[in-house]
Amino acid sequence: MRRTMRRTKTHFEQIPVEVVKKIADIQIPPERTKGMQPETNLSTERTILRQGKQALALQEESHMMKPPAEPEFIYPEWQKPYLAALIADPGELQERVTEAETAIFNRLQAISLSPDHERERLALSDAMRSLRIVKKTKLDYPDWGTTG
């Protein structure tokens, strides 16, 4: 028994010609063209498309004008001050770093006896490392971790 391979069709070949002719003959309903005076169906469709694009542009513009949502934190009690330290202005940087370090230290104390917070401990360790870099590079703290 010989199998014949079925030839895949492009999207143009998949629609029968009769269906295409029916689609081409369809008139746009009057309720969709209310208030417009198009000369042909093609101009009506273009008008509808243009109005749709304008509506989408307005929707996107209004969405862009909304203030950004506050990020969702897994550990907000220390991640909020930590983020504030990372994005602080130079004049506030020292204060924000101190607040973040205090929040991190307090959280480490709170979970110190519990074995259930391994992921948070790793996140706290990363945060402390990042703050150390900020202090060294932006606040001119000495780097006590290197020798030489």
C-alpha positions as YAML, in Angstrom:
chain: A
units: angstrom
residues:
- id: 1
  name: MET
  ca: [0.00, 0.00, 0.00]
- id: 2
  name: ARG
  ca: [1.52, 3.22, -1.08]
- id: 3
  name: ARG
  ca: [1.04, 6.31, 1.08]
- id: 4
  name: THR
  ca: [0.65, 9.61, -0.60]
- id: 5
  name: MET
  ca: [1.94, 12.62, 1.22]
- id: 6
  name: ARG
  ca: [-0.60, 15.27, 1.72]
- id: 7
  name: ARG
  ca: [0.56, 18.59, 0.51]
- id: 8
  name: THR
  ca: [0.24, 21.35, 3.10]
- id: 9
  name: LYS
  ca: [-1.72, 24.31, 1.95]
- id: 10
  name: THR
  ca: [-0.97, 27.94, 2.40]
- id: 11
  name: HIS
  ca: [-3.58, 30.12, 4.02]
- id: 12
  name: PHE
  ca: [-4.71, 31.30, 0.58]
- id: 13
  name: GLU
  ca: [-5.40, 27.77, -0.62]
- id: 14
  name: GLN
  ca: [-7.38, 26.74, 2.44]
- id: 15
  name: ILE
  ca: [-10.36, 28.98, 1.74]
- id: 16
  name: PRO
  ca: [-12.62, 27.91, -1.11]
- id: 17
  name: VAL
  ca: [-13.14, 30.49, -3.85]
- id: 18
  name: GLU
  ca: [-16.90, 30.57, -3.23]
- id: 19
  name: VAL
  ca: [-16.32, 31.62, 0.37]
- id: 20
  name: VAL
  ca: [-13.90, 34.34, -0.68]
- id: 21
  name: LYS
  ca: [-16.48, 35.68, -3.14]
- id: 22
  name: LYS
  ca: [-19.14, 35.75, -0.41]
- id: 23
  name: ILE
  ca: [-16.79, 37.61, 1.92]
- id: 24
  name: ALA
  ca: [-16.01, 40.14, -0.79]
- id: 25
  name: ASP
  ca: [-19.74, 40.74, -1.41]
- id: 26
  name: ILE
  ca: [-20.62, 41.28, 2.26]
- id: 27
  name: GLN
  ca: [-21.76, 44.80, 3.01]
- id: 28
  name: ILE
  ca: [-20.79, 46.49, 6.26]
- id: 29
  name: PRO
  ca: [-23.85, 46.76, 8.53]
- id: 30
  name: PRO
  ca: [-25.32, 50.29, 8.77]
- id: 31
  name: GLU
  ca: [-24.82, 50.46, 12.55]
- id: 32
  name: ARG
  ca: [-21.04, 50.20, 12.04]
- id: 33
  name: THR
  ca: [-21.04, 53.07, 9.57]
- id: 34
  name: LYS
  ca: [-23.33, 55.41, 11.52]
- id: 35
  name: GLY
  ca: [-22.22, 59.01, 11.19]
- id: 36
  name: MET
  ca: [-19.89, 58.30, 8.26]
- id: 37
  name: GLN
  ca: [-20.52, 59.08, 4.63]
- id: 38
  name: PRO
  ca: [-18.18, 56.74, 2.75]
- id: 39
  name: GLU
  ca: [-18.23, 56.60, -1.01]
- id: 40
  name: THR
  ca: [-17.44, 52.88, -1.31]
- id: 41
  name: ASN
  ca: [-17.20, 49.81, 0.91]
- id: 42
  name: LEU
  ca: [-13.42, 50.05, 0.71]
- id: 43
  name: SER
  ca: [-13.42, 53.61, 2.02]
- id: 44
  name: THR
  ca: [-15.82, 52.54, 4.79]
- id: 45
  name: GLU
  ca: [-13.49, 49.75, 5.84]
- id: 46
  name: ARG
  ca: [-10.53, 52.13, 5.77]
- id: 47
  name: THR
  ca: [-12.47, 54.63, 7.90]
- id: 48
  name: ILE
  ca: [-13.35, 51.94, 10.42]
- id: 49
  name: LEU
  ca: [-9.75, 50.74, 10.52]
- id: 50
  name: ARG
  ca: [-8.48, 54.31, 10.97]
- id: 51
  name: GLN
  ca: [-10.96, 54.95, 13.79]
- id: 52
  name: GLY
  ca: [-9.96, 51.67, 15.43]
- id: 53
  name: LYS
  ca: [-6.28, 52.60, 15.23]
- id: 54
  name: GLN
  ca: [-7.03, 55.99, 16.75]
- id: 55
  name: ALA
  ca: [-8.98, 54.37, 19.58]
- id: 56
  name: LEU
  ca: [-6.10, 51.96, 20.25]
- id: 57
  name: ALA
  ca: [-3.59, 54.81, 20.23]
- id: 58
  name: LEU
  ca: [-5.69, 56.76, 22.74]
- id: 59
  name: GLN
  ca: [-6.02, 53.68, 24.93]
- id: 60
  name: GLU
  ca: [-2.26, 53.07, 24.85]
- id: 61
  name: GLU
  ca: [-1.56, 56.75, 25.55]
- id: 62
  name: SER
  ca: [-3.89, 56.78, 28.56]
- id: 63
  name: HIS
  ca: [-2.30, 53.56, 29.80]
- id: 64
  name: MET
  ca: [1.16, 55.10, 29.49]
- id: 65
  name: MET
  ca: [0.06, 58.16, 31.46]
- id: 66
  name: LYS
  ca: [-0.85, 56.10, 34.52]
- id: 67
  name: PRO
  ca: [1.82, 56.03, 37.20]
- id: 68
  name: PRO
  ca: [3.76, 52.78, 37.25]
- id: 69
  name: ALA
  ca: [2.46, 50.22, 39.67]
- id: 70
  name: GLU
  ca: [4.54, 49.58, 42.75]
- id: 71
  name: PRO
  ca: [6.52, 46.39, 42.33]
- id: 72
  name: GLU
  ca: [5.28, 43.39, 44.24]
- id: 73
  name: PHE
  ca: [7.75, 42.30, 46.85]
- id: 74
  name: ILE
  ca: [8.13, 38.82, 48.27]
- id: 75
  name: TYR
  ca: [9.68, 40.20, 51.46]
- id: 76
  name: PRO
  ca: [8.36, 43.78, 51.63]
- id: 77
  name: GLU
  ca: [9.57, 44.59, 55.16]
- id: 78
  name: TRP
  ca: [13.18, 44.76, 53.97]
- id: 79
  name: GLN
  ca: [12.89, 44.85, 50.16]
- id: 80
  name: LYS
  ca: [11.15, 48.25, 50.11]
- id: 81
  name: PRO
  ca: [13.93, 50.06, 52.00]
- id: 82
  name: TYR
  ca: [16.51, 48.09, 50.02]
- id: 83
  name: LEU
  ca: [15.02, 49.25, 46.69]
- id: 84
  name: ALA
  ca: [14.80, 52.81, 48.04]
- id: 85
  name: ALA
  ca: [18.54, 52.66, 48.75]
- id: 86
  name: LEU
  ca: [19.34, 51.39, 45.27]
- id: 87
  name: ILE
  ca: [17.47, 54.22, 43.54]
- id: 88
  name: ALA
  ca: [18.17, 57.01, 46.05]
- id: 89
  name: ASP
  ca: [19.51, 60.40, 45.02]
- id: 90
  name: PRO
  ca: [23.09, 61.08, 46.11]
- id: 91
  name: GLY
  ca: [21.88, 63.44, 48.86]
- id: 92
  name: GLU
  ca: [19.70, 60.73, 50.41]
- id: 93
  name: LEU
  ca: [21.87, 57.73, 49.66]
- id: 94
  name: GLN
  ca: [23.59, 57.42, 53.04]
- id: 95
  name: GLU
  ca: [20.29, 57.59, 54.93]
- id: 96
  name: ARG
  ca: [18.58, 55.08, 52.61]
- id: 97
  name: VAL
  ca: [21.48, 52.63, 52.82]
- id: 98
  name: THR
  ca: [21.37, 52.81, 56.62]
- id: 99
  name: GLU
  ca: [17.60, 52.20, 56.60]
- id: 100
  name: ALA
  ca: [18.02, 49.23, 54.27]
- id: 101
  name: GLU
  ca: [20.83, 47.74, 56.35]
- id: 102
  name: THR
  ca: [18.73, 48.15, 59.51]
- id: 103
  name: ALA
  ca: [15.73, 46.44, 57.88]
- id: 104
  name: ILE
  ca: [17.95, 43.59, 56.64]
- id: 105
  name: PHE
  ca: [19.59, 43.17, 60.05]
- id: 106
  name: ASN
  ca: [16.19, 43.14, 61.81]
- id: 107
  name: ARG
  ca: [14.86, 40.52, 59.40]
- id: 108
  name: LEU
  ca: [17.96, 38.35, 59.83]
- id: 109
  name: GLN
  ca: [17.43, 38.51, 63.59]
- id: 110
  name: ALA
  ca: [13.75, 37.58, 63.22]
- id: 111
  name: ILE
  ca: [14.46, 34.47, 61.13]
- id: 112
  name: SER
  ca: [17.75, 33.46, 62.76]
- id: 113
  name: LEU
  ca: [16.36, 30.48, 64.67]
- id: 114
  name: SER
  ca: [14.04, 29.19, 61.96]
- id: 115
  name: PRO
  ca: [15.25, 26.67, 59.36]
- id: 116
  name: ASP
  ca: [12.33, 27.56, 57.05]
- id: 117
  name: HIS
  ca: [13.70, 30.72, 55.46]
- id: 118
  name: GLU
  ca: [16.58, 29.54, 53.29]
- id: 119
  name: ARG
  ca: [15.45, 31.38, 50.14]
- id: 120
  name: GLU
  ca: [14.99, 34.61, 52.05]
- id: 121
  name: ARG
  ca: [18.42, 34.22, 53.66]
- id: 122
  name: LEU
  ca: [19.94, 33.94, 50.19]
- id: 123
  name: ALA
  ca: [18.04, 37.04, 49.06]
- id: 124
  name: LEU
  ca: [19.20, 38.90, 52.18]
- id: 125
  name: SER
  ca: [22.78, 37.88, 51.51]
- id: 126
  name: ASP
  ca: [22.55, 39.18, 47.93]
- id: 127
  name: ALA
  ca: [21.03, 42.43, 49.16]
- id: 128
  name: MET
  ca: [23.82, 42.95, 51.70]
- id: 129
  name: ARG
  ca: [26.41, 42.29, 48.99]
- id: 130
  name: SER
  ca: [24.75, 44.85, 46.71]
- id: 131
  name: LEU
  ca: [24.63, 47.45, 49.48]
- id: 132
  name: ARG
  ca: [28.31, 46.85, 50.17]
- id: 133
  name: ILE
  ca: [29.04, 47.62, 46.51]
- id: 134
  name: VAL
  ca: [26.88, 50.77, 46.64]
- id: 135
  name: LYS
  ca: [28.71, 51.92, 49.75]
- id: 136
  name: LYS
  ca: [32.10, 51.29, 48.17]
- id: 137
  name: THR
  ca: [31.40, 52.83, 44.78]
- id: 138
  name: LYS
  ca: [29.05, 55.69, 45.63]
- id: 139
  name: LEU
  ca: [29.82, 56.52, 49.26]
- id: 140
  name: ASP
  ca: [33.58, 55.92, 49.15]
- id: 141
  name: TYR
  ca: [33.60, 53.32, 51.92]
- id: 142
  name: PRO
  ca: [36.80, 51.25, 52.11]
- id: 143
  name: ASP
  ca: [36.67, 47.73, 50.74]
- id: 144
  name: TRP
  ca: [37.46, 45.55, 53.77]
- id: 145
  name: GLY
  ca: [36.99, 42.35, 51.78]
- id: 146
  name: THR
  ca: [40.18, 42.59, 49.73]
- id: 147
  name: THR
  ca: [43.78, 42.23, 50.73]
- id: 148
  name: GLY
  ca: [46.78, 43.81, 49.33]
...
